[in-house]
């Protein structure tokens, strides 16, 4: 019999930039979308799209020393980025940033069409 490990996060932690966004966001639709995604990540930490290591922004590697990176789409073209880390209780979700699509494109080196 094969045992399938659950995908529930041990915790969801907001890094300062993501935390500040949620505290100051005035667009209720975007804020609600981000909060709903945080709830989803608590239940399924693998819901995001995995970003290949070759596409990691150098600033992310410098600042957080990542070895994995994921993104989720939010309302109105906003993006949420996160990484997974191991802690004593299991797999923790560290939310790095919540940003508009234009900033996401700039951060990841994509050009506007």
PEQUI-V426342 format. One line per field, one symbol per residue. psi: psi as a letter, one per 40 degrees, with the letter a starting at -180 (. if undefined). A space follows every 50 residues. Layout:
psi=???
This chain:
psi=hhhhhiehidihhhiddddddddehehddddddddddddddddgeedihh hideehhddddddefieihiiihaifeiihiiihihidebhihhhdihii dddddddefiii.
